[in-house]
Amino acid sequence: MSLSILNNVNLAQYTSWMIGGDADHFCLPTTVDELKEALAFAKQNQLPITILGGGSNVLISDKGIRGLTIGLRRFSEISTEIRDGRLHINCLSGTAKSELLKVFLKNQMGPALFLAGLPGDVGGGVVMNAGVAEMFTPREFMEMVDSIDVMTIDGEIKELQKSDLKISYRHTDGWQPHIVMRVRLSWPYERKPEILTQVREANKIRLSKQPLDMPSCGSVFKNPEGYKVAQLIDQCGLKGYRIGGAQVSTKHANFIVNVEEAKAADAWNLILHVQKTVKEQKGVDIVTEVIRLGDW
């Protein structure tokens, strides 16, 4: 076996929140064959499998994750082709969205503006149908996706067209119970020389409004229909509210930041407190974007 399987690995270092306990077993495949090896190891040893992508939008339990955790941080590859008036991009699911951003910036194309503020990897973009509040084109990740490859637990690869998937706000169904392995995207090849300046300006605005200098998972809650969740939380006076090492950001109320060695329990209890307070004061149920992993 060419793939290294590590034991008792702390997962905080693999998340943007810098929170989480240990994985019983952990690996970082870099190729399709190594991903197959990881799945074969799990099957042979009857281990449950957890996929950890870019590490944003997840909260890993303080108790860690049982079985085999497959980290996709190094599962990265990207190629491009201009064909039929479109830029086609083919990438492995662990490819960072920032690599996709570089491709669109190099070609001076509109999706660069959309991608500039998105953390995590391409696979996570599919699974979460990542999106932004701003009126950009696109506004959701799946608008760019043509098809995906998934790998079954037995290492078989299947191609799914976009029409095979059920796409909704911040969520995509139809790829489960498999692993999103490869993503194919395309966009009309229209160069916009002004895009670089627009991305710089958008980044300046984000830096001023979001706590990008602190560990966080990105946006914690989805926007309820007809509301902006950050405004609801702010109106409840929750900016700066803290439990343990986790705090509602003073810059942006839909961010929870790790200010001092926060535990997963701190972040989760803070999430529950925010949900309860918004429900009591505003009568609105708010739902998390963030996904919990591990033993709770």
C-alpha beads as a LAMMPS data file, in Angstrom:
LAMMPS data file: protein, C-alpha beads

296 atoms
295 bonds

1 atom types
1 bond types

-500.0 500.0 xlo xhi
-500.0 500.0 ylo yhi
-500.0 500.0 zlo zhi

Masses

1 110.0

Atoms # bond

1 1 1 0.000 0.000 0.000
2 1 1 1.472 3.354 -1.045
3 1 1 -0.981 5.360 1.074
4 1 1 -0.015 6.142 4.683
5 1 1 -2.743 5.519 7.262
6 1 1 -2.065 7.482 10.460
7 1 1 -3.545 6.796 13.890
8 1 1 -4.932 9.224 16.505
9 1 1 -4.521 12.401 14.446
10 1 1 -5.858 15.674 15.836
11 1 1 -8.190 17.192 13.257
12 1 1 -8.274 20.814 14.454
13 1 1 -5.344 21.590 12.132
14 1 1 -7.418 20.413 9.153
15 1 1 -10.366 22.755 9.799
16 1 1 -10.708 26.499 9.277
17 1 1 -12.257 26.778 12.770
18 1 1 -9.166 25.153 14.341
19 1 1 -11.515 23.024 16.445
20 1 1 -11.888 19.262 16.808
21 1 1 -10.773 16.051 18.482
22 1 1 -8.788 13.118 17.095
23 1 1 -9.495 10.787 14.181
24 1 1 -8.942 7.121 15.073
25 1 1 -7.430 6.627 11.604
26 1 1 -6.583 9.333 9.071
27 1 1 -5.191 9.551 5.547
28 1 1 -4.554 12.168 2.868
29 1 1 -4.872 10.560 -0.581
30 1 1 -3.398 12.518 -3.495
31 1 1 -4.594 10.380 -6.426
32 1 1 -7.656 8.403 -7.487
33 1 1 -5.774 5.145 -6.851
34 1 1 -4.875 6.243 -3.316
35 1 1 -8.518 7.107 -2.641
36 1 1 -9.411 3.573 -3.758
37 1 1 -6.747 2.234 -1.360
38 1 1 -8.271 4.200 1.511
39 1 1 -11.732 2.801 0.819
40 1 1 -10.354 -0.739 0.536
41 1 1 -8.577 -0.318 3.907
42 1 1 -11.813 0.836 5.536
43 1 1 -13.793 -2.034 4.032
44 1 1 -11.187 -4.633 4.989
45 1 1 -11.154 -3.388 8.589
46 1 1 -14.919 -2.727 8.756
47 1 1 -14.382 0.955 9.566
48 1 1 -16.949 3.708 9.088
49 1 1 -15.761 6.430 6.697
50 1 1 -15.872 10.202 7.149
51 1 1 -14.854 12.546 4.330
52 1 1 -13.178 15.798 5.347
53 1 1 -12.797 18.260 2.485
54 1 1 -11.405 21.766 2.781
55 1 1 -12.366 21.922 6.461
56 1 1 -14.639 24.964 6.267
57 1 1 -18.312 24.673 7.178
58 1 1 -17.693 21.708 9.500
59 1 1 -17.642 21.368 13.281
60 1 1 -15.755 18.304 14.500
61 1 1 -16.661 16.934 17.918
62 1 1 -14.225 17.245 20.832
63 1 1 -14.533 13.445 21.096
64 1 1 -13.170 13.107 17.557
65 1 1 -14.235 10.782 14.754
66 1 1 -14.367 6.999 14.884
67 1 1 -13.226 4.845 11.984
68 1 1 -11.294 6.232 9.010
69 1 1 -11.314 9.938 8.204
70 1 1 -10.250 10.655 4.629
71 1 1 -8.875 14.165 4.221
72 1 1 -9.040 15.533 0.691
73 1 1 -6.751 18.535 1.148
74 1 1 -4.071 17.038 -1.152
75 1 1 -6.536 15.378 -3.549
76 1 1 -6.020 18.191 -6.029
77 1 1 -5.675 18.426 -9.804
78 1 1 -7.036 20.900 -12.331
79 1 1 -7.063 21.142 -16.142
80 1 1 -8.761 23.560 -18.532
81 1 1 -9.901 23.666 -22.148
82 1 1 -11.660 26.306 -24.251
83 1 1 -14.247 24.551 -26.416
84 1 1 -17.511 25.585 -28.118
85 1 1 -17.301 29.102 -26.743
86 1 1 -16.962 27.941 -23.141
87 1 1 -14.126 27.505 -20.667
88 1 1 -14.237 23.902 -19.417
89 1 1 -12.559 23.013 -16.117
90 1 1 -11.944 19.477 -14.872
91 1 1 -10.743 19.049 -11.289
92 1 1 -10.468 16.570 -8.449
93 1 1 -12.828 17.322 -5.584
94 1 1 -10.086 18.321 -3.127
95 1 1 -8.954 21.186 -5.370
96 1 1 -9.252 24.454 -3.440
97 1 1 -11.804 26.955 -4.696
98 1 1 -8.910 29.433 -4.692
99 1 1 -7.319 27.389 -7.530
100 1 1 -10.555 27.726 -9.486
101 1 1 -10.462 31.455 -8.760
102 1 1 -6.959 31.683 -10.270
103 1 1 -8.189 30.079 -13.512
104 1 1 -11.072 32.535 -13.864
105 1 1 -8.839 35.495 -12.964
106 1 1 -6.246 34.440 -15.543
107 1 1 -9.007 34.344 -18.154
108 1 1 -10.606 37.571 -16.862
109 1 1 -13.999 35.904 -16.397
110 1 1 -17.019 36.792 -14.266
111 1 1 -17.081 33.795 -11.868
112 1 1 -13.845 35.124 -10.323
113 1 1 -15.945 37.709 -8.497
114 1 1 -18.209 34.967 -7.102
115 1 1 -15.323 32.700 -6.041
116 1 1 -13.190 35.390 -4.403
117 1 1 -14.969 35.068 -1.061
118 1 1 -15.546 31.319 -0.912
119 1 1 -13.383 29.102 1.328
120 1 1 -12.991 25.331 1.091
121 1 1 -12.685 22.954 -1.832
122 1 1 -14.557 22.189 -5.034
123 1 1 -16.204 19.033 -3.657
124 1 1 -17.584 21.037 -0.758
125 1 1 -18.869 23.572 -3.264
126 1 1 -20.945 20.796 -4.840
127 1 1 -22.146 19.190 -1.594
128 1 1 -23.117 22.509 0.037
129 1 1 -24.039 24.314 -3.204
130 1 1 -21.888 27.122 -1.849
131 1 1 -23.113 30.619 -2.520
132 1 1 -22.837 34.310 -1.732
133 1 1 -25.330 36.956 -0.641
134 1 1 -24.122 39.489 -3.207
135 1 1 -25.898 39.742 -6.556
136 1 1 -23.065 38.170 -8.520
137 1 1 -23.305 35.866 -11.546
138 1 1 -23.212 33.058 -10.634
139 1 1 -24.552 33.262 -7.076
140 1 1 -24.421 29.510 -6.428
141 1 1 -21.661 27.003 -7.135
142 1 1 -23.877 24.488 -8.935
143 1 1 -24.658 27.057 -11.652
144 1 1 -21.165 26.329 -13.009
145 1 1 -21.218 22.524 -12.679
146 1 1 -21.895 20.248 -15.676
147 1 1 -21.245 16.826 -14.153
148 1 1 -19.453 15.028 -11.330
149 1 1 -17.784 11.671 -10.813
150 1 1 -18.511 9.797 -7.604
151 1 1 -16.639 6.836 -6.167
152 1 1 -18.565 4.030 -4.489
153 1 1 -17.362 2.271 -1.348
154 1 1 -16.095 -0.512 -3.652
155 1 1 -13.926 1.911 -5.626
156 1 1 -16.208 1.998 -8.671
157 1 1 -16.451 5.349 -10.480
158 1 1 -19.796 6.650 -11.751
159 1 1 -20.501 9.833 -13.701
160 1 1 -23.553 11.870 -12.707
161 1 1 -24.921 14.654 -14.888
162 1 1 -26.204 17.850 -13.341
163 1 1 -29.736 16.667 -14.200
164 1 1 -29.158 13.603 -11.975
165 1 1 -28.701 15.860 -8.945
166 1 1 -31.297 17.651 -6.831
167 1 1 -30.041 21.180 -6.257
168 1 1 -31.422 23.532 -3.602
169 1 1 -30.348 26.478 -1.444
170 1 1 -26.970 25.591 0.118
171 1 1 -27.476 21.870 -0.541
172 1 1 -27.131 19.234 -3.263
173 1 1 -28.642 15.733 -3.149
174 1 1 -28.308 12.741 -5.435
175 1 1 -24.579 12.008 -5.055
176 1 1 -24.993 10.127 -1.775
177 1 1 -23.999 7.626 -0.403
178 1 1 -20.880 7.887 -2.545
179 1 1 -17.871 10.223 -2.472
180 1 1 -17.709 13.230 -4.775
181 1 1 -14.411 12.584 -6.562
182 1 1 -14.247 14.795 -9.660
183 1 1 -16.076 17.939 -10.741
184 1 1 -16.510 19.274 -14.282
185 1 1 -17.469 22.909 -14.694
186 1 1 -17.898 25.309 -17.577
187 1 1 -18.784 28.938 -18.210
188 1 1 -19.263 31.081 -21.352
189 1 1 -15.843 32.314 -22.465
190 1 1 -16.327 36.058 -22.198
191 1 1 -13.333 38.082 -21.070
192 1 1 -13.996 41.065 -18.802
193 1 1 -10.810 43.114 -18.294
194 1 1 -12.436 44.998 -15.404
195 1 1 -12.859 41.804 -13.336
196 1 1 -9.473 42.050 -11.573
197 1 1 -10.312 45.504 -10.217
198 1 1 -13.778 44.305 -9.178
199 1 1 -12.310 41.325 -7.298
200 1 1 -9.845 43.601 -5.477
201 1 1 -12.675 45.927 -4.437
202 1 1 -14.894 43.022 -3.332
203 1 1 -12.037 41.617 -1.236
204 1 1 -11.504 45.004 0.425
205 1 1 -15.189 45.125 1.354
206 1 1 -15.094 41.557 2.713
207 1 1 -12.003 42.309 4.799
208 1 1 -13.765 45.294 6.335
209 1 1 -17.019 43.424 7.030
210 1 1 -15.935 39.846 7.812
211 1 1 -13.482 38.486 10.429
212 1 1 -11.216 36.876 7.830
213 1 1 -8.194 37.229 10.135
214 1 1 -9.667 34.837 12.737
215 1 1 -10.458 31.100 12.700
216 1 1 -14.085 30.551 11.664
217 1 1 -16.157 28.165 9.562
218 1 1 -17.467 30.909 7.300
219 1 1 -21.203 31.615 7.462
220 1 1 -22.805 29.614 10.278
221 1 1 -26.512 29.986 9.443
222 1 1 -28.554 29.941 6.250
223 1 1 -30.631 33.012 5.420
224 1 1 -34.300 32.279 6.212
225 1 1 -36.630 33.183 3.366
226 1 1 -37.248 36.919 3.422
227 1 1 -34.558 37.674 6.013
228 1 1 -30.840 38.310 6.324
229 1 1 -29.710 36.142 9.201
230 1 1 -26.820 38.433 10.188
231 1 1 -29.296 41.289 10.685
232 1 1 -31.574 39.118 12.828
233 1 1 -28.674 38.077 15.068
234 1 1 -27.400 41.653 15.296
235 1 1 -30.872 42.975 16.174
236 1 1 -30.956 40.487 19.063
237 1 1 -27.823 42.117 20.489
238 1 1 -25.714 38.990 20.076
239 1 1 -22.620 40.460 18.414
240 1 1 -19.710 39.767 20.759
241 1 1 -21.657 37.183 22.798
242 1 1 -19.240 34.516 23.961
243 1 1 -19.311 30.992 25.350
244 1 1 -15.893 29.624 26.314
245 1 1 -13.487 30.304 23.468
246 1 1 -16.214 30.818 20.835
247 1 1 -17.664 34.252 20.100
248 1 1 -20.232 35.772 17.746
249 1 1 -18.040 38.046 15.646
250 1 1 -18.236 41.753 16.403
251 1 1 -17.654 42.382 12.676
252 1 1 -20.289 40.082 11.161
253 1 1 -23.025 38.417 13.200
254 1 1 -23.221 35.297 10.991
255 1 1 -19.634 34.361 11.857
256 1 1 -18.624 32.556 15.034
257 1 1 -14.911 32.961 15.668
258 1 1 -12.460 30.924 17.705
259 1 1 -11.002 33.611 19.971
260 1 1 -9.256 31.423 22.545
261 1 1 -8.748 27.680 22.013
262 1 1 -12.466 27.079 21.597
263 1 1 -13.889 23.615 22.046
264 1 1 -16.514 22.171 19.723
265 1 1 -18.903 22.241 22.686
266 1 1 -18.342 26.013 23.022
267 1 1 -19.180 26.624 19.365
268 1 1 -22.198 24.309 19.393
269 1 1 -23.634 25.747 22.620
270 1 1 -23.206 29.230 21.159
271 1 1 -25.028 28.146 17.989
272 1 1 -27.909 26.786 20.102
273 1 1 -28.035 30.010 22.140
274 1 1 -28.190 32.143 18.982
275 1 1 -30.967 29.961 17.519
276 1 1 -32.977 30.115 20.768
277 1 1 -32.566 33.893 21.135
278 1 1 -33.539 34.664 17.521
279 1 1 -36.595 32.399 17.841
280 1 1 -37.672 34.055 21.114
281 1 1 -37.089 37.646 20.016
282 1 1 -37.895 37.493 16.293
283 1 1 -40.086 34.405 15.945
284 1 1 -37.814 33.085 13.196
285 1 1 -36.200 29.643 13.047
286 1 1 -32.628 29.790 11.760
287 1 1 -30.888 26.688 10.439
288 1 1 -27.154 25.992 10.344
289 1 1 -25.065 25.726 7.194
290 1 1 -22.311 24.116 9.242
291 1 1 -22.228 20.304 9.409
292 1 1 -21.309 18.427 12.588
293 1 1 -18.916 15.494 12.257
294 1 1 -17.869 12.846 14.768
295 1 1 -19.208 11.627 18.127
296 1 1 -21.576 14.046 19.829

Bonds

1 1 1 2
2 1 2 3
3 1 3 4
4 1 4 5
5 1 5 6
6 1 6 7
7 1 7 8
8 1 8 9
9 1 9 10
10 1 10 11
11 1 11 12
12 1 12 13
13 1 13 14
14 1 14 15
15 1 15 16
16 1 16 17
17 1 17 18
18 1 18 19
19 1 19 20
20 1 20 21
21 1 21 22
22 1 22 23
23 1 23 24
24 1 24 25
25 1 25 26
26 1 26 27
27 1 27 28
28 1 28 29
29 1 29 30
30 1 30 31
31 1 31 32
32 1 32 33
33 1 33 34
34 1 34 35
35 1 35 36
36 1 36 37
37 1 37 38
38 1 38 39
39 1 39 40
40 1 40 41
41 1 41 42
42 1 42 43
43 1 43 44
44 1 44 45
45 1 45 46
46 1 46 47
47 1 47 48
48 1 48 49
49 1 49 50
50 1 50 51
51 1 51 52
52 1 52 53
53 1 53 54
54 1 54 55
55 1 55 56
56 1 56 57
57 1 57 58
58 1 58 59
59 1 59 60
60 1 60 61
61 1 61 62
62 1 62 63
63 1 63 64
64 1 64 65
65 1 65 66
66 1 66 67
67 1 67 68
68 1 68 69
69 1 69 70
70 1 70 71
71 1 71 72
72 1 72 73
73 1 73 74
74 1 74 75
75 1 75 76
76 1 76 77
77 1 77 78
78 1 78 79
79 1 79 80
80 1 80 81
81 1 81 82
82 1 82 83
83 1 83 84
84 1 84 85
85 1 85 86
86 1 86 87
87 1 87 88
88 1 88 89
89 1 89 90
90 1 90 91
91 1 91 92
92 1 92 93
93 1 93 94
94 1 94 95
95 1 95 96
96 1 96 97
97 1 97 98
98 1 98 99
99 1 99 100
100 1 100 101
101 1 101 102
102 1 102 103
103 1 103 104
104 1 104 105
105 1 105 106
106 1 106 107
107 1 107 108
108 1 108 109
109 1 109 110
110 1 110 111
111 1 111 112
112 1 112 113
113 1 113 114
114 1 114 115
115 1 115 116
116 1 116 117
117 1 117 118
118 1 118 119
119 1 119 120
120 1 120 121
121 1 121 122
122 1 122 123
123 1 123 124
124 1 124 125
125 1 125 126
126 1 126 127
127 1 127 128
128 1 128 129
129 1 129 130
130 1 130 131
131 1 131 132
132 1 132 133
133 1 133 134
134 1 134 135
135 1 135 136
136 1 136 137
137 1 137 138
138 1 138 139
139 1 139 140
140 1 140 141
141 1 141 142
142 1 142 143
143 1 143 144
144 1 144 145
145 1 145 146
146 1 146 147
147 1 147 148
148 1 148 149
149 1 149 150
150 1 150 151
151 1 151 152
152 1 152 153
153 1 153 154
154 1 154 155
155 1 155 156
156 1 156 157
157 1 157 158
158 1 158 159
159 1 159 160
160 1 160 161
161 1 161 162
162 1 162 163
163 1 163 164
164 1 164 165
165 1 165 166
166 1 166 167
167 1 167 168
168 1 168 169
169 1 169 170
170 1 170 171
171 1 171 172
172 1 172 173
173 1 173 174
174 1 174 175
175 1 175 176
176 1 176 177
177 1 177 178
178 1 178 179
179 1 179 180
180 1 180 181
181 1 181 182
182 1 182 183
183 1 183 184
184 1 184 185
185 1 185 186
186 1 186 187
187 1 187 188
188 1 188 189
189 1 189 190
190 1 190 191
191 1 191 192
192 1 192 193
193 1 193 194
194 1 194 195
195 1 195 196
196 1 196 197
197 1 197 198
198 1 198 199
199 1 199 200
200 1 200 201
201 1 201 202
202 1 202 203
203 1 203 204
204 1 204 205
205 1 205 206
206 1 206 207
207 1 207 208
208 1 208 209
209 1 209 210
210 1 210 211
211 1 211 212
212 1 212 213
213 1 213 214
214 1 214 215
215 1 215 216
216 1 216 217
217 1 217 218
218 1 218 219
219 1 219 220
220 1 220 221
221 1 221 222
222 1 222 223
223 1 223 224
224 1 224 225
225 1 225 226
226 1 226 227
227 1 227 228
228 1 228 229
229 1 229 230
230 1 230 231
231 1 231 232
232 1 232 233
233 1 233 234
234 1 234 235
235 1 235 236
236 1 236 237
237 1 237 238
238 1 238 239
239 1 239 240
240 1 240 241
241 1 241 242
242 1 242 243
243 1 243 244
244 1 244 245
245 1 245 246
246 1 246 247
247 1 247 248
248 1 248 249
249 1 249 250
250 1 250 251
251 1 251 252
252 1 252 253
253 1 253 254
254 1 254 255
255 1 255 256
256 1 256 257
257 1 257 258
258 1 258 259
259 1 259 260
260 1 260 261
261 1 261 262
262 1 262 263
263 1 263 264
264 1 264 265
265 1 265 266
266 1 266 267
267 1 267 268
268 1 268 269
269 1 269 270
270 1 270 271
271 1 271 272
272 1 272 273
273 1 273 274
274 1 274 275
275 1 275 276
276 1 276 277
277 1 277 278
278 1 278 279
279 1 279 280
280 1 280 281
281 1 281 282
282 1 282 283
283 1 283 284
284 1 284 285
285 1 285 286
286 1 286 287
287 1 287 288
288 1 288 289
289 1 289 290
290 1 290 291
291 1 291 292
292 1 292 293
293 1 293 294
294 1 294 295
295 1 295 296
